[in-house]
């Protein structure tokens, strides 16, 4: 990685893939691998999985809080993924 060159779309895509995996874990990353080339859609699918997991954790405040942090992080990552789609890449 060079910090002096312009950022490229492939670098952004790799970063988004890595962050999705870190945020949601391997299980959900593997479950959404069909969307690996569409970061926004992949994040949406992970969000749905987290919402389902949160509903299943009803009554377990600690687990629900952990899942809410995942959801919040996915929302932030989605904003960055949308921005990457809006940039006109060379």
Backbone atoms as SQL, in Angstrom:
CREATE TABLE atoms (id INTEGER PRIMARY KEY, chain TEXT, resi INTEGER, resn TEXT, atom TEXT, x REAL, y REAL, z REAL);
INSERT INTO atoms VALUES
  (1, 'A', 1, 'UNK', 'N', 0.842, -1.166, 0.000),
  (2, 'A', 1, 'UNK', 'CA', 0.000, 0.000, 0.000),
  (3, 'A', 1, 'UNK', 'C', 0.889, 1.231, 0.000),
  (4, 'A', 2, 'UNK', 'N', 0.519, 2.139, -0.864),
  (5, 'A', 2, 'UNK', 'CA', 1.253, 3.397, -0.931),
  (6, 'A', 2, 'UNK', 'C', 0.339, 4.530, -0.485),
  (7, 'A', 3, 'UNK', 'N', 0.860, 5.364, 0.367),
  (8, 'A', 3, 'UNK', 'CA', 0.069, 6.484, 0.868),
  (9, 'A', 3, 'UNK', 'C', 0.228, 7.731, 0.007),
  (10, 'A', 4, 'UNK', 'N', 0.991, 7.634, -1.091),
  (11, 'A', 4, 'UNK', 'CA', 1.210, 8.793, -1.941),
  (12, 'A', 4, 'UNK', 'C', 0.399, 8.730, -3.231),
  (13, 'A', 5, 'UNK', 'N', -0.104, 7.563, -3.582),
  (14, 'A', 5, 'UNK', 'CA', -0.886, 7.414, -4.801),
  (15, 'A', 5, 'UNK', 'C', -2.353, 7.660, -4.522),
  (16, 'A', 6, 'UNK', 'N', -3.104, 7.926, -5.591),
  (17, 'A', 6, 'UNK', 'CA', -4.544, 8.100, -5.456),
  (18, 'A', 6, 'UNK', 'C', -5.195, 6.767, -5.082),
  (19, 'A', 7, 'UNK', 'N', -6.277, 6.849, -4.358),
  (20, 'A', 7, 'UNK', 'CA', -7.030, 5.657, -3.983),
  (21, 'A', 7, 'UNK', 'C', -7.778, 5.144, -5.202),
  (22, 'A', 8, 'UNK', 'N', -7.793, 3.831, -5.372),
  (23, 'A', 8, 'UNK', 'CA', -8.468, 3.230, -6.522),
  (24, 'A', 8, 'UNK', 'C', -9.741, 2.515, -6.074),
  (25, 'A', 9, 'UNK', 'N', -10.621, 2.274, -7.008),
  (26, 'A', 9, 'UNK', 'CA', -11.871, 1.564, -6.695),
  (27, 'A', 9, 'UNK', 'C', -11.590, 0.152, -6.166),
  (28, 'A', 10, 'UNK', 'N', -10.660, -0.595, -6.758),
  (29, 'A', 10, 'UNK', 'CA', -10.366, -1.918, -6.195),
  (30, 'A', 10, 'UNK', 'C', -9.893, -1.870, -4.741),
  (31, 'A', 11, 'UNK', 'N', -9.129, -0.842, -4.387),
  (32, 'A', 11, 'UNK', 'CA', -8.705, -0.696, -2.986),
  (33, 'A', 11, 'UNK', 'C', -9.903, -0.453, -2.076),
  (34, 'A', 12, 'UNK', 'N', -10.815, 0.376, -2.531),
  (35, 'A', 12, 'UNK', 'CA', -12.026, 0.668, -1.755),
  (36, 'A', 12, 'UNK', 'C', -12.856, -0.601, -1.601),
  (37, 'A', 13, 'UNK', 'N', -13.015, -1.355, -2.686),
  (38, 'A', 13, 'UNK', 'CA', -13.801, -2.597, -2.625),
  (39, 'A', 13, 'UNK', 'C', -13.185, -3.602, -1.655),
  (40, 'A', 14, 'UNK', 'N', -11.868, -3.729, -1.686),
  (41, 'A', 14, 'UNK', 'CA', -11.191, -4.635, -0.744),
  (42, 'A', 14, 'UNK', 'C', -11.414, -4.184, 0.692),
  (43, 'A', 15, 'UNK', 'N', -11.318, -2.882, 0.922),
  (44, 'A', 15, 'UNK', 'CA', -11.509, -2.350, 2.273),
  (45, 'A', 15, 'UNK', 'C', -12.939, -2.599, 2.754),
  (46, 'A', 16, 'UNK', 'N', -13.914, -2.389, 1.887),
  (47, 'A', 16, 'UNK', 'CA', -15.312, -2.624, 2.261),
  (48, 'A', 16, 'UNK', 'C', -15.553, -4.094, 2.586),
  (49, 'A', 17, 'UNK', 'N', -14.985, -4.986, 1.771),
  (50, 'A', 17, 'UNK', 'CA', -15.127, -6.428, 2.029),
  (51, 'A', 17, 'UNK', 'C', -14.532, -6.794, 3.387),
  (52, 'A', 18, 'UNK', 'N', -13.350, -6.267, 3.655),
  (53, 'A', 18, 'UNK', 'CA', -12.683, -6.560, 4.917),
  (54, 'A', 18, 'UNK', 'C', -13.492, -6.036, 6.093),
  (55, 'A', 19, 'UNK', 'N', -13.986, -4.828, 5.987),
  (56, 'A', 19, 'UNK', 'CA', -14.740, -4.237, 7.093),
  (57, 'A', 19, 'UNK', 'C', -16.070, -4.946, 7.325),
  (58, 'A', 20, 'UNK', 'N', -16.733, -5.368, 6.260),
  (59, 'A', 20, 'UNK', 'CA', -17.967, -6.151, 6.431),
  (60, 'A', 20, 'UNK', 'C', -17.661, -7.404, 7.242),
  (61, 'A', 21, 'UNK', 'N', -16.606, -8.100, 6.866),
  (62, 'A', 21, 'UNK', 'CA', -16.239, -9.326, 7.574),
  (63, 'A', 21, 'UNK', 'C', -15.903, -9.067, 9.041),
  (64, 'A', 22, 'UNK', 'N', -15.185, -8.001, 9.306),
  (65, 'A', 22, 'UNK', 'CA', -14.811, -7.667, 10.679),
  (66, 'A', 22, 'UNK', 'C', -16.043, -7.307, 11.506),
  (67, 'A', 23, 'UNK', 'N', -16.940, -6.545, 10.910),
  (68, 'A', 23, 'UNK', 'CA', -18.120, -6.081, 11.643),
  (69, 'A', 23, 'UNK', 'C', -19.084, -7.219, 11.941),
  (70, 'A', 24, 'UNK', 'N', -19.424, -8.013, 10.935),
  (71, 'A', 24, 'UNK', 'CA', -20.481, -9.021, 11.126),
  (72, 'A', 24, 'UNK', 'C', -19.952, -10.412, 11.427),
  (73, 'A', 25, 'UNK', 'N', -18.671, -10.655, 11.192),
  (74, 'A', 25, 'UNK', 'CA', -18.104, -11.972, 11.442),
  (75, 'A', 25, 'UNK', 'C', -18.190, -12.876, 10.224),
  (76, 'A', 26, 'UNK', 'N', -17.475, -13.955, 10.313),
  (77, 'A', 26, 'UNK', 'CA', -17.358, -14.885, 9.193),
  (78, 'A', 26, 'UNK', 'C', -18.662, -15.522, 8.766),
  (79, 'A', 27, 'UNK', 'N', -19.514, -15.830, 9.724),
  (80, 'A', 27, 'UNK', 'CA', -20.777, -16.512, 9.409),
  (81, 'A', 27, 'UNK', 'C', -21.632, -15.681, 8.452),
  (82, 'A', 28, 'UNK', 'N', -21.840, -14.416, 8.786),
  (83, 'A', 28, 'UNK', 'CA', -22.658, -13.553, 7.933),
  (84, 'A', 28, 'UNK', 'C', -21.908, -13.152, 6.672),
  (85, 'A', 29, 'UNK', 'N', -20.603, -13.024, 6.755),
  (86, 'A', 29, 'UNK', 'CA', -19.810, -12.712, 5.560),
  (87, 'A', 29, 'UNK', 'C', -19.957, -13.829, 4.538),
  (88, 'A', 30, 'UNK', 'N', -19.890, -15.066, 5.004),
  (89, 'A', 30, 'UNK', 'CA', -20.065, -16.201, 4.089),
  (90, 'A', 30, 'UNK', 'C', -21.504, -16.282, 3.570),
  (91, 'A', 31, 'UNK', 'N', -22.459, -15.953, 4.424),
  (92, 'A', 31, 'UNK', 'CA', -23.869, -16.012, 4.033),
  (93, 'A', 31, 'UNK', 'C', -24.217, -14.982, 2.953),
  (94, 'A', 32, 'UNK', 'N', -23.412, -13.950, 2.836),
  (95, 'A', 32, 'UNK', 'CA', -23.688, -12.886, 1.859),
  (96, 'A', 32, 'UNK', 'C', -22.652, -12.841, 0.745),
  (97, 'A', 33, 'UNK', 'N', -21.897, -13.904, 0.573),
  (98, 'A', 33, 'UNK', 'CA', -20.827, -13.893, -0.432),
  (99, 'A', 33, 'UNK', 'C', -21.357, -13.746, -1.865),
  (100, 'A', 34, 'UNK', 'N', -22.647, -14.050, -2.094),
  (101, 'A', 34, 'UNK', 'CA', -23.224, -13.849, -3.424),
  (102, 'A', 34, 'UNK', 'C', -23.228, -12.374, -3.823),
  (103, 'A', 35, 'UNK', 'N', -23.114, -11.502, -2.837),
  (104, 'A', 35, 'UNK', 'CA', -23.135, -10.057, -3.093),
  (105, 'A', 35, 'UNK', 'C', -21.749, -9.433, -2.950),
  (106, 'A', 36, 'UNK', 'N', -20.715, -10.243, -3.037),
  (107, 'A', 36, 'UNK', 'CA', -19.357, -9.774, -2.784),
  (108, 'A', 36, 'UNK', 'C', -18.939, -8.647, -3.735),
  (109, 'A', 37, 'UNK', 'N', -19.501, -8.619, -4.936),
  (110, 'A', 37, 'UNK', 'CA', -19.150, -7.575, -5.903),
  (111, 'A', 37, 'UNK', 'C', -20.100, -6.375, -5.860),
  (112, 'A', 38, 'UNK', 'N', -21.022, -6.383, -4.922),
  (113, 'A', 38, 'UNK', 'CA', -21.969, -5.274, -4.739),
  (114, 'A', 38, 'UNK', 'C', -22.000, -4.910, -3.256),
  (115, 'A', 39, 'UNK', 'N', -21.027, -4.093, -2.815),
  (116, 'A', 39, 'UNK', 'CA', -20.905, -3.793, -1.388),
  (117, 'A', 39, 'UNK', 'C', -22.187, -3.244, -0.745),
  (118, 'A', 40, 'UNK', 'N', -22.898, -2.376, -1.437),
  (119, 'A', 40, 'UNK', 'CA', -24.116, -1.809, -0.847),
  (120, 'A', 40, 'UNK', 'C', -25.153, -2.898, -0.588),
  (121, 'A', 41, 'UNK', 'N', -25.346, -3.768, -1.551),
  (122, 'A', 41, 'UNK', 'CA', -26.327, -4.836, -1.373),
  (123, 'A', 41, 'UNK', 'C', -25.869, -5.824, -0.308),
  (124, 'A', 42, 'UNK', 'N', -24.591, -6.097, -0.267),
  (125, 'A', 42, 'UNK', 'CA', -24.072, -7.004, 0.759),
  (126, 'A', 42, 'UNK', 'C', -24.306, -6.439, 2.158),
  (127, 'A', 43, 'UNK', 'N', -24.064, -5.164, 2.310),
  (128, 'A', 43, 'UNK', 'CA', -24.280, -4.528, 3.607),
  (129, 'A', 43, 'UNK', 'C', -25.764, -4.573, 3.973),
  (130, 'A', 44, 'UNK', 'N', -26.640, -4.337, 2.999),
  (131, 'A', 44, 'UNK', 'CA', -28.085, -4.426, 3.253),
  (132, 'A', 44, 'UNK', 'C', -28.475, -5.818, 3.731),
  (133, 'A', 45, 'UNK', 'N', -27.923, -6.832, 3.086),
  (134, 'A', 45, 'UNK', 'CA', -28.240, -8.214, 3.467),
  (135, 'A', 45, 'UNK', 'C', -27.713, -8.531, 4.869),
  (136, 'A', 46, 'UNK', 'N', -26.523, -8.069, 5.174),
  (137, 'A', 46, 'UNK', 'CA', -25.978, -8.263, 6.518),
  (138, 'A', 46, 'UNK', 'C', -26.848, -7.545, 7.549),
  (139, 'A', 47, 'UNK', 'N', -27.322, -6.375, 7.192),
  (140, 'A', 47, 'UNK', 'CA', -28.213, -5.616, 8.076),
  (141, 'A', 47, 'UNK', 'C', -29.469, -6.429, 8.384),
  (142, 'A', 48, 'UNK', 'N', -30.049, -7.033, 7.366),
  (143, 'A', 48, 'UNK', 'CA', -31.249, -7.865, 7.564),
  (144, 'A', 48, 'UNK', 'C', -30.951, -9.035, 8.500),
  (145, 'A', 49, 'UNK', 'N', -29.808, -9.668, 8.298),
  (146, 'A', 49, 'UNK', 'CA', -29.419, -10.794, 9.166),
  (147, 'A', 49, 'UNK', 'C', -29.263, -10.324, 10.613),
  (148, 'A', 50, 'UNK', 'N', -28.681, -9.160, 10.798),
  (149, 'A', 50, 'UNK', 'CA', -28.492, -8.624, 12.155),
  (150, 'A', 50, 'UNK', 'C', -29.828, -8.265, 12.800),
  (151, 'A', 51, 'UNK', 'N', -30.749, -7.723, 12.030),
  (152, 'A', 51, 'UNK', 'CA', -32.074, -7.390, 12.559),
  (153, 'A', 51, 'UNK', 'C', -32.774, -8.672, 13.021),
  (154, 'A', 52, 'UNK', 'N', -32.669, -9.730, 12.229),
  (155, 'A', 52, 'UNK', 'CA', -33.256, -11.011, 12.612),
  (156, 'A', 52, 'UNK', 'C', -32.610, -11.543, 13.880),
  (157, 'A', 53, 'UNK', 'N', -31.277, -11.452, 13.949),
  (158, 'A', 53, 'UNK', 'CA', -30.560, -11.903, 15.135),
  (159, 'A', 53, 'UNK', 'C', -30.963, -11.088, 16.359),
  (160, 'A', 54, 'UNK', 'N', -31.159, -9.806, 16.178),
  (161, 'A', 54, 'UNK', 'CA', -31.548, -8.947, 17.294),
  (162, 'A', 54, 'UNK', 'C', -32.939, -9.325, 17.802),
  (163, 'A', 55, 'UNK', 'N', -33.853, -9.623, 16.889),
  (164, 'A', 55, 'UNK', 'CA', -35.205, -10.034, 17.298),
  (165, 'A', 55, 'UNK', 'C', -35.150, -11.340, 18.086),
  (166, 'A', 56, 'UNK', 'N', -34.248, -12.233, 17.690),
  (167, 'A', 56, 'UNK', 'CA', -34.114, -13.521, 18.374),
  (168, 'A', 56, 'UNK', 'C', -33.464, -13.367, 19.747),
  (169, 'A', 57, 'UNK', 'N', -32.773, -12.265, 19.955),
  (170, 'A', 57, 'UNK', 'CA', -32.087, -12.065, 21.234),
  (171, 'A', 57, 'UNK', 'C', -32.941, -11.263, 22.215),
  (172, 'A', 58, 'UNK', 'N', -34.202, -11.109, 21.908),
  (173, 'A', 58, 'UNK', 'CA', -35.096, -10.334, 22.762),
  (174, 'A', 58, 'UNK', 'C', -35.010, -10.837, 24.201),
  (175, 'A', 59, 'UNK', 'N', -34.815, -9.909, 25.132),
  (176, 'A', 59, 'UNK', 'CA', -34.697, -10.267, 26.539),
  (177, 'A', 59, 'UNK', 'C', -33.267, -10.397, 27.022),
  (178, 'A', 60, 'UNK', 'N', -32.337, -10.512, 26.095),
  (179, 'A', 60, 'UNK', 'CA', -30.917, -10.592, 26.440),
  (180, 'A', 60, 'UNK', 'C', -30.285, -9.247, 26.107),
  (181, 'A', 61, 'UNK', 'N', -30.262, -8.362, 27.080),
  (182, 'A', 61, 'UNK', 'CA', -29.820, -6.987, 26.854),
  (183, 'A', 61, 'UNK', 'C', -28.379, -6.909, 26.350),
  (184, 'A', 62, 'UNK', 'N', -27.502, -7.719, 26.901),
  (185, 'A', 62, 'UNK', 'CA', -26.097, -7.679, 26.480),
  (186, 'A', 62, 'UNK', 'C', -25.958, -8.061, 25.006),
  (187, 'A', 63, 'UNK', 'N', -26.598, -9.151, 24.622),
  (188, 'A', 63, 'UNK', 'CA', -26.539, -9.607, 23.230),
  (189, 'A', 63, 'UNK', 'C', -27.180, -8.574, 22.306),
  (190, 'A', 64, 'UNK', 'N', -28.310, -8.032, 22.727),
  (191, 'A', 64, 'UNK', 'CA', -29.001, -7.028, 21.925),
  (192, 'A', 64, 'UNK', 'C', -28.132, -5.790, 21.723),
  (193, 'A', 65, 'UNK', 'N', -27.402, -5.384, 22.743),
  (194, 'A', 65, 'UNK', 'CA', -26.503, -4.228, 22.635),
  (195, 'A', 65, 'UNK', 'C', -25.356, -4.508, 21.669),
  (196, 'A', 66, 'UNK', 'N', -24.821, -5.727, 21.704),
  (197, 'A', 66, 'UNK', 'CA', -23.749, -6.101, 20.780),
  (198, 'A', 66, 'UNK', 'C', -24.243, -6.038, 19.340),
  (199, 'A', 67, 'UNK', 'N', -25.427, -6.552, 19.123),
  (200, 'A', 67, 'UNK', 'CA', -25.989, -6.551, 17.772),
  (201, 'A', 67, 'UNK', 'C', -26.288, -5.131, 17.321),
  (202, 'A', 68, 'UNK', 'N', -26.756, -4.293, 18.234),
  (203, 'A', 68, 'UNK', 'CA', -27.027, -2.894, 17.872),
  (204, 'A', 68, 'UNK', 'C', -25.747, -2.193, 17.440),
  (205, 'A', 69, 'UNK', 'N', -24.627, -2.505, 18.070),
  (206, 'A', 69, 'UNK', 'CA', -23.346, -1.917, 17.652),
  (207, 'A', 69, 'UNK', 'C', -22.996, -2.372, 16.235),
  (208, 'A', 70, 'UNK', 'N', -23.267, -3.640, 15.919),
  (209, 'A', 70, 'UNK', 'CA', -23.042, -4.131, 14.554),
  (210, 'A', 70, 'UNK', 'C', -23.901, -3.349, 13.569),
  (211, 'A', 71, 'UNK', 'N', -25.167, -3.173, 13.920),
  (212, 'A', 71, 'UNK', 'CA', -26.094, -2.460, 13.037),
  (213, 'A', 71, 'UNK', 'C', -25.633, -1.021, 12.833),
  (214, 'A', 72, 'UNK', 'N', -25.231, -0.369, 13.896),
  (215, 'A', 72, 'UNK', 'CA', -24.735, 1.010, 13.785),
  (216, 'A', 72, 'UNK', 'C', -23.501, 1.075, 12.886),
  (217, 'A', 73, 'UNK', 'N', -22.604, 0.116, 13.048),
  (218, 'A', 73, 'UNK', 'CA', -21.392, 0.078, 12.219),
  (219, 'A', 73, 'UNK', 'C', -21.742, -0.196, 10.760),
  (220, 'A', 74, 'UNK', 'N', -22.699, -1.087, 10.529),
  (221, 'A', 74, 'UNK', 'CA', -23.126, -1.358, 9.152),
  (222, 'A', 74, 'UNK', 'C', -23.746, -0.114, 8.519),
  (223, 'A', 75, 'UNK', 'N', -24.497, 0.647, 9.291),
  (224, 'A', 75, 'UNK', 'CA', -25.082, 1.882, 8.759),
  (225, 'A', 75, 'UNK', 'C', -23.990, 2.858, 8.339),
  (226, 'A', 76, 'UNK', 'N', -22.947, 2.976, 9.140),
  (227, 'A', 76, 'UNK', 'CA', -21.824, 3.852, 8.788),
  (228, 'A', 76, 'UNK', 'C', -21.100, 3.330, 7.554),
  (229, 'A', 77, 'UNK', 'N', -20.885, 2.041, 7.503),
  (230, 'A', 77, 'UNK', 'CA', -20.203, 1.444, 6.362),
  (231, 'A', 77, 'UNK', 'C', -21.033, 1.602, 5.088),
  (232, 'A', 78, 'UNK', 'N', -22.345, 1.508, 5.219),
  (233, 'A', 78, 'UNK', 'CA', -23.229, 1.689, 4.066),
  (234, 'A', 78, 'UNK', 'C', -23.088, 3.102, 3.495),
  (235, 'A', 79, 'UNK', 'N', -22.965, 4.088, 4.367),
  (236, 'A', 79, 'UNK', 'CA', -22.769, 5.465, 3.906),
  (237, 'A', 79, 'UNK', 'C', -21.479, 5.579, 3.091),
  (238, 'A', 80, 'UNK', 'N', -20.427, 4.926, 3.549),
  (239, 'A', 80, 'UNK', 'CA', -19.155, 4.949, 2.819),
  (240, 'A', 80, 'UNK', 'C', -19.259, 4.194, 1.498),
  (241, 'A', 81, 'UNK', 'N', -19.975, 3.079, 1.494),
  (242, 'A', 81, 'UNK', 'CA', -20.146, 2.304, 0.264),
  (243, 'A', 81, 'UNK', 'C', -20.939, 3.106, -0.773),
  (244, 'A', 82, 'UNK', 'N', -21.955, 3.826, -0.315),
  (245, 'A', 82, 'UNK', 'CA', -22.725, 4.675, -1.234),
  (246, 'A', 82, 'UNK', 'C', -21.839, 5.780, -1.801),
  (247, 'A', 83, 'UNK', 'N', -21.006, 6.361, -0.943),
  (248, 'A', 83, 'UNK', 'CA', -20.081, 7.393, -1.407),
  (249, 'A', 83, 'UNK', 'C', -19.145, 6.825, -2.473),
  (250, 'A', 84, 'UNK', 'N', -18.641, 5.634, -2.268),
  (251, 'A', 84, 'UNK', 'CA', -17.752, 5.003, -3.247),
  (252, 'A', 84, 'UNK', 'C', -18.463, 4.810, -4.583),
  (253, 'A', 85, 'UNK', 'N', -19.763, 4.525, -4.537),
  (254, 'A', 85, 'UNK', 'CA', -20.533, 4.374, -5.775),
  (255, 'A', 85, 'UNK', 'C', -20.730, 5.710, -6.481),
  (256, 'A', 86, 'UNK', 'N', -20.743, 6.793, -5.740),
  (257, 'A', 86, 'UNK', 'CA', -20.986, 8.120, -6.310),
  (258, 'A', 86, 'UNK', 'C', -19.746, 8.743, -6.925),
  (259, 'A', 87, 'UNK', 'N', -18.569, 8.274, -6.534),
  (260, 'A', 87, 'UNK', 'CA', -17.312, 8.822, -7.052),
  (261, 'A', 87, 'UNK', 'C', -17.132, 8.387, -8.496),
  (262, 'A', 88, 'UNK', 'N', -16.668, 9.299, -9.330),
  (263, 'A', 88, 'UNK', 'CA', -16.334, 8.956, -10.707),
  (264, 'A', 88, 'UNK', 'C', -14.867, 8.505, -10.722),
  (265, 'A', 89, 'UNK', 'N', -14.678, 7.208, -10.831),
  (266, 'A', 89, 'UNK', 'CA', -13.335, 6.616, -10.776),
  (267, 'A', 89, 'UNK', 'C', -12.706, 6.664, -12.159),
  (268, 'A', 90, 'UNK', 'N', -11.389, 6.874, -12.191),
  (269, 'A', 90, 'UNK', 'CA', -10.657, 6.885, -13.477),
  (270, 'A', 90, 'UNK', 'C', -10.456, 5.494, -13.981);
